[in-house]
Amino acid sequence: MNIGAAAKLSGVNAKLIRHYESIGIIPKASRSESGYRTYSEADVHILSFVKRSRTLGFSMKEIKKLVSLWRNKARASSEVKTMATKHITEMEQKIHELQEMVKTLRHLAKNCHGDHRPDCPILNDLANQ
């Protein structure tokens, strides 16, 4: 199938497909006699795998490793679990940091009068940090 069909089936746009190919996330596409890229169902499956991995927040470097592990039927699942567990820890840390930011901004917004006066605890806090 051509890149448009692969994009439609996988949900990954053509520009990203070319990018993933250029950085080695997916294998180089076969070429037709006229030079157009052609993709197989297996390629579409890899693209869907990459898309799902992205929705779970994995980095491109991590996804490249995950694709490699997925394609290697002799892999140990412990390596995949280790990657997932590390990713969970990183996401939990980011969530904690975001919650702290929200808490701080809520406090500042609550203490801002939001009227015609120039005094603003939000701007004062930003200037003092």
C-alpha positions as a printed NumPy array, in Angstrom:
array([[  0.   ,   0.   ,   0.   ],
       [  1.1  ,   3.588,  -0.476],
       [  1.961,   6.013,   2.331],
       [ -1.521,   7.561,   2.303],
       [ -3.191,   4.204,   2.892],
       [ -0.654,   3.314,   5.599],
       [ -1.31 ,   6.672,   7.26 ],
       [ -5.063,   6.148,   7.18 ],
       [ -4.902,   2.607,   8.572],
       [ -2.374,   3.405,  11.317],
       [ -3.632,   6.855,  12.28 ],
       [ -0.118,   8.268,  11.797],
       [  0.195,  11.053,   9.237],
       [  2.462,  10.658,   6.216],
       [  4.953,  13.273,   7.393],
       [  5.451,  11.392,  10.682],
       [  5.771,   8.086,   8.842],
       [  8.633,   9.531,   6.781],
       [ 10.184,  10.971,   9.954],
       [  9.935,   7.661,  11.829],
       [ 11.574,   5.96 ,   8.879],
       [ 14.384,   8.533,   8.723],
       [ 15.266,   8.087,  12.416],
       [ 15.035,   4.317,  12.32 ],
       [ 11.887,   3.834,  14.394],
       [ 10.362,   1.851,  11.553],
       [ 12.223,  -0.052,   8.836],
       [ 12.95 ,   1.637,   5.508],
       [  9.943,   1.311,   3.237],
       [ 10.093,  -0.759,   0.104],
       [  9.936,   1.203,  -3.13 ],
       [  7.755,   0.66 ,  -6.142],
       [  9.247,   0.704,  -9.645],
       [  8.276,   4.357,  -9.865],
       [ 10.089,   5.106,  -6.594],
       [  7.099,   5.521,  -4.295],
       [  7.211,   4.113,  -0.786],
       [  5.173,   0.972,  -0.239],
       [  4.083,  -0.431,   3.098],
       [  2.894,  -3.823,   4.252],
       [  0.368,  -4.726,   6.902],
       [  3.315,  -5.45 ,   9.208],
       [  4.569,  -1.881,   8.676],
       [  1.123,  -0.529,   9.546],
       [  1.13 ,  -2.67 ,  12.675],
       [  4.474,  -1.162,  13.72 ],
       [  3.122,   2.34 ,  13.054],
       [  0.091,   1.596,  15.231],
       [  2.438,   0.301,  17.939],
       [  4.44 ,   3.545,  17.747],
       [  1.284,   5.656,  17.898],
       [  0.03 ,   3.789,  20.974],
       [  3.435,   4.141,  22.633],
       [  3.329,   7.892,  22.003],
       [ -0.109,   8.145,  23.617],
       [  1.398,   6.535,  26.724],
       [  4.082,   9.219,  26.82 ],
       [  7.139,   7.218,  25.846],
       [  9.974,   9.201,  24.251],
       [ 11.121,   8.441,  20.717],
       [ 14.29 ,   6.856,  22.105],
       [ 12.19 ,   4.612,  24.354],
       [  9.834,   3.775,  21.501],
       [ 12.735,   2.765,  19.294],
       [ 13.857,   0.367,  22.028],
       [ 10.299,  -0.911,  22.566],
       [  9.845,  -1.588,  18.854],
       [ 13.135,  -3.462,  18.846],
       [ 12.06 ,  -5.529,  21.851],
       [  8.626,  -6.155,  20.362],
       [ 10.114,  -7.418,  17.121],
       [ 12.618,  -9.654,  18.965],
       [ 10.661, -12.753,  19.925],
       [ 13.615, -13.976,  22.044],
       [ 13.466, -10.921,  24.325],
       [ 13.032, -11.116,  28.062],
       [  9.85 ,  -9.452,  29.262],
       [ 11.767,  -8.206,  32.304],
       [ 13.471,  -5.578,  30.155],
       [ 10.111,  -4.285,  28.94 ],
       [  8.723,  -4.243,  32.48 ],
       [ 11.762,  -2.327,  33.696],
       [ 11.215,   0.302,  31.009],
       [  7.515,   0.587,  31.845],
       [  8.169,   0.818,  35.588],
       [ 10.785,   3.543,  35.073],
       [  8.334,   5.422,  32.848],
       [  5.617,   5.174,  35.496],
       [  7.974,   6.613,  38.116],
       [  8.901,   9.511,  35.817],
       [  5.24 ,  10.239,  35.051],
       [  4.327,  10.159,  38.744],
       [  7.11 ,  12.68 ,  39.432],
       [  5.786,  14.955,  36.668],
       [  2.255,  14.638,  38.056],
       [  3.524,  15.617,  41.504],
       [  5.354,  18.625,  40.062],
       [  2.244,  19.706,  38.139],
       [  0.076,  19.333,  41.236],
       [  2.489,  21.561,  43.162],
       [  2.32 ,  24.174,  40.392],
       [ -1.486,  24.097,  40.46 ],
       [ -1.485,  24.413,  44.257],
       [  0.805,  27.453,  44.11 ],
       [ -1.162,  29.138,  41.329],
       [ -4.474,  28.498,  43.104],
       [ -3.098,  30.127,  46.243],
       [ -1.797,  33.118,  44.297],
       [ -5.026,  33.519,  42.296],
       [ -7.096,  33.268,  45.486],
       [ -5.067,  36.079,  47.044],
       [ -5.237,  38.336,  43.997],
       [ -8.096,  40.813,  44.23 ],
       [ -8.44 ,  40.961,  40.457],
       [ -9.712,  44.523,  40.539],
       [ -8.488,  47.943,  39.438],
       [ -5.664,  48.058,  41.987],
       [ -2.116,  47.526,  40.676],
       [ -1.069,  45.299,  43.597],
       [ -0.941,  41.697,  42.34 ],
       [  0.406,  38.791,  44.421],
       [  0.789,  36.685,  41.277],
       [  3.164,  39.162,  39.647],
       [  4.929,  39.786,  42.968],
       [  5.559,  36.07 ,  43.367],
       [  6.855,  35.738,  39.817],
       [  9.183,  38.699,  40.325],
       [ 10.585,  37.295,  43.577],
       [ 11.325,  33.765,  42.381]])
